[in-house]
Amino acid sequence: ANCPCTDPVQGPTEIEAHSMVDMGLANETIRDLTLAWNETMTAVQEAVLARGAYTWSLMAGQENANASPDMLHQETCTAQLREACAEDSSWQREAKLFGLNVTGSFPYFTQLDQDVAFFLLARGDFAWLGWGTWGMGWPFSPQPAHGELPPQPHGVPRPSQI
């Protein structure tokens, strides 16, 4: 199987940098898990496509399994609109995820009117609008800052419910 990353031994570091050590997993085990995951995801994506359907991870720029929407930036707004609204633009031809710029506190949206206008103007036939950068954290339930919880021995403690 092909590995979607350049280092199949990196482990789930997006969750916690020391998770491999905390779980007692060897490099070879992490490599095997990563390659097996890739085989499974390849089969799932092939089955989805065979049924004439799609999944967000097949969209350009979304291959990393953490949705990364296209964001409107104040500094480049005019250039982004010109590029996105061009008839032959990938924004018009491909499925796209658009993101709302948000903060972790009220008021949550930093440029809601502009983000919605950008979505309505730039989208093609298949487009979705959601929170800013998606993935492991969400704007309304932010993850604890690094160092807020004591490591055991290298990562964060397990919740008491486990």
N, C-alpha and C positions, 0 to 999 in steps of 0.2 A: 504494500500500500504506500501511497505517496503521503508524505507529511505536509500539512498546510503551513508549517512553520520552518524556520531555518535551523532550529534546535529542538528536536523532539524530546529532549530531556528537561525542558524548562519547567514543567509542572504547572499547577494552577496558581501561578504567582499573582494573577490579577485578583485573587481572593485574599491571599496573605502570603507574603514573600517567604515565610518559613514553613509553609504547609507541608512540603515534602518531608522535612525533618520531623515535624510534629506528628505526622502520620506514620513515620518509620518506613518510608518507601525508598527503594534504591533507584538509581538512575535508570536501570534496565526496566524496572516495573513502570516507571513514569513513561518511558519510551513506548513500552508495549500498550499501556493504556491510551496514550496519545494516538498511536497508529490504529488501534482498534476503534477508537472514537471516530477517526477520519474515515475508516472503512464503513462504519455505520452511517455516518452523515452522507457519504457519497451514495450509498444505497437508497437512503431516504430521499435525497434530492433527485436521483434518477427516477424513483417511483412517483414523486410529485410531478416532475416534468412529463412523464409518460401519461399522466392523467390530464394533461393540459392545464395544470395548476402552477402555482409559484409559491415561493416562500421568501421572506425578506432577505435571508442569507444568500440568495442567488442574485440579488441586486448588486450592481457595480458599487464597489466601496463598502459592502456590508459583509464581506467574507470572513471577518474576524469573529463572528458570532456575538458581538456586542454592537447592537445597532448604533451607527454613527451618522446621524442625520446631517444633511447639508444645512449650514447655519448662515444667516444673513449677518454681515458685519458692517457696522456703520462706516468704517474706513474704506470699504470696497463696494458699497451698496450699488453705486451707479454702474460700475464695471460688471458686477454680478448680474444685475438686471439686464444689461445689454447682451451679455453672453447667454443667459438663460432664455431670453425672449427671442433669440434668433431662430428662424424657422428650422435650420438644420442642427440645432443644439441638442446635446445629449439630454438636456432637461425636457425637451419636447418628445424625444424618441424612447427614453428609458424610464422604467419605474424609479421613483425617487422618494426618499424620506426627507421631509423638511422638519427642522426643529425650531421650537420657540426658545428664545433666550430667556433664561430664568436665573433667579438667585435662590438661596436657601431661606430667605426671610421676606416678610411682607414689605413692599409690594413685590410679589413673586416674579412678575413679568417685567423685563427691562425695556422692551420695545414691542409690545403686543400688536399695536396697530400696524407697524412696519412689517413684522413677521407674517401676519395674516395677509397683508397686501402682497408681499413677496410670494407667498404660497399661491394666492389666487392668480397672480399675473404670470408666474414662471412655470407653473405645473403643466405637465402634459396630460395624457389620458389616464395615467396610473401614478397617483401621488398620495402621500399620507403626511399628516401634520401631527407632531407630538412634542413631548418635552425636549429640552436641549440634549446634551450628550447623554445617551442612555447607557445602560450597562449595569454595573454593580451598584451604583448609587442612584437615588432619586432626589429631586429637589425638595420635596416636602417631607422626606424622612431621611435626612442626611446621615451618612455613616459616621461613627465616632472618629474624631481626629486621631492621627497616629500618636500613640503614646498615652491615650486616655485610659486604656485597659492594660493591666500588667501582663507581660508575656509569660507563657507557661509551656515549655521552657523558652521557646523562640517566638511564638505567635500569640494570638489573643485567646483568652480562656473560652471554653465551651459554655453556652448558655446553661443555666441551672436546670432547664427543662429536659435536657438530654440525660 
